[in-house]
Amino acid sequence: MPSLTHVNPDRAREKRLFRATGKMRAMDRRRLAAIAGALAVCTAGGALCAWLRTPLPWMIGPLVGMAILQFGGASLEAPPGGRQAGQLTIGVALGLYFTPAVAREVVANAPALFAAAAGVFLIGVATSLVLERAARTDHATAFFSTAIGGAQEMVVLADRHAALADRVALAHSLRLLVVLTSVPVAITLLGQTGTDDYRPVAVPFDPAGLATLAALALAAAFAWQRTRLPNPFMMGPLALVIALTVAGLQFSSIPSWLTNAAQLLLGCSLGARFQQSFLREAPRFVAAVLASVAVMLALCTALAFGVAWSMGLLPATILLACAPGGIAEMAITAKVLRVGVAFVTAAHVIRFAIVMLLTEPAYKLLARRRATI
């Protein structure tokens, strides 16, 4: 009769737990290495661009550096919460520009703001036809890929309407990459920095005031998040600090090193989205997105010059207001290039609201019309 080997269940359970713990530790080490590598690349990229005196060095450097390595097969990872921290910092920094006098100027230019925002929204709708034909993709994927604003929200809508959500996310990442590496450079080369409508922040730096402002901004971000409104870590602090600044309440300015760090975190987060598989699995879609973004930029530029000419506004400010980028990215570009920060911020906030309110109804309307043809 064969002997039976007795297996201690407690000992077996300990072995399984030990193996699982070892795997978790190895995963944690790999993740920490990926995050540390990303921060090292972004710091080096930002420092290189600053040394080369490129515009927006602490956002473009990290973004381009991460994109190159990710497309090359690296598996780097942005620090958790880094994008939210960057958005909060930039939201506070932008809100400080809305002094009572500047706020009155912004309100006085409301027609130009709404014209720019509505025009860019329509350009996004029109460009979807270019992408649909060039990429040979479905209408839903093309439509949500070219909606200019609210990238994360567009991915959610794409998934809701049976579009290819991963392609939509890729399209928005490529759009931001192209816009951030072209628009600031073009404005700088054209000598349009430091415009007359730029109003620097006159609030002195105060560590205690900055700590208070940061705490209030964080509370505003979480309060905005509880309302389920989009982009809470940008919009909550921005809305709060605008209200405080318009009311004449001053706490502290934001030191340049802190806004540079915020730009680095945003660039790192944007660059980390890219993967080598994009180029391998969807080369036609990538090429079509780049072509549609070029069309989008040309149309937005034409719109900007039209609004500037018809309403007597400075071209550089309107170019940034009409640029097909995100709120944080374009507004911080205005700050770094010393262009009308409050005007650019307001234009992008209005556009963001239009995109959030009208994108899905516009898609449904067009889908119904296409179904009847």
Secondary structure, 3 states (H helix, E strand, C coil): CCCCCCCCHHHHHHHHHHHHHHHHHHHHHHHHHHHHHHHHHHHHHHHHHHHCCCCCHHHHHHHHHHHHHHHCCCCCCCCCCHHHHHHHHHHHHHHCCCCHHHHHHHHHCHHHHHHHHHHHHHHHHHHHHHHHHHHCCCHHHHHHHCCCCCHHHHHHHHHHCCCCHHHHHHHHHHHHHHHHHHHHHHHHHCCCCCCCCCCCCCCCCCHHHHHHHHHHHHHHHHHHHHCCCCCHHHHHHHHHHHHHHHCCCCCCCCCHHHHHHHHHHHHHHHHHCCCHHHHHHCHHHHHHHHHHHHHHHHHHHHHHHHHHHHHCCCHHHHHHHHCCCCHHHHHHHHHHHCCCHHHHHHHHHHHHHHHHHHHHHHHHHHHHHHHHC
